[in-house]
Amino acid sequence: MTITTAMNTMNTETTLLDGRRFDGIVLERGKTSGDADTLTFEGGRFRSSACDRYGYGDGPYTTTAVYLGDVVFEAETMSPKHGRLRWHGIVRNGRLDGTLTMLRDGVVLGEKWVIAGEV
């Protein structure tokens, strides 16, 4: 799907980030240290290694290519014990900046930041 605006063209696809991996850190808001993380995009699926120990698996992701080659992504992963994580971020020049929102039973429990570089 292609969306044309006065400023740019946006292409919406599910595989724009497939085969790419980013190493970085997950931070709580206001903190300066956090958990090491590897974010992987493969076969239309997204995975966060930092969330493995909490029982979160991989989940589907979508992408939108925006101005100057930036790619916006969204994903959702699930844990039977902890609920859902909604991921939203942007990849620009090999750098991933994102947020994850923690939800349980439809209630927002918190938000964390993710900063990572492409490997």
Beta strands, then each sheet from edge to edge (+ up, - down):
strand 1: 2-4
strand 2: 9-13
strand 3: 20-28
strand 4: 35-42
strand 5: 45-48
strand 6: 59-65
strand 7: 71-79
strand 8: 83-92
strand 9: 95-104
strand 10: 107-118
sheet 1: 1+ 2- 6+ 5- 4+ 3- 10+ 9- 8+ 7-
end
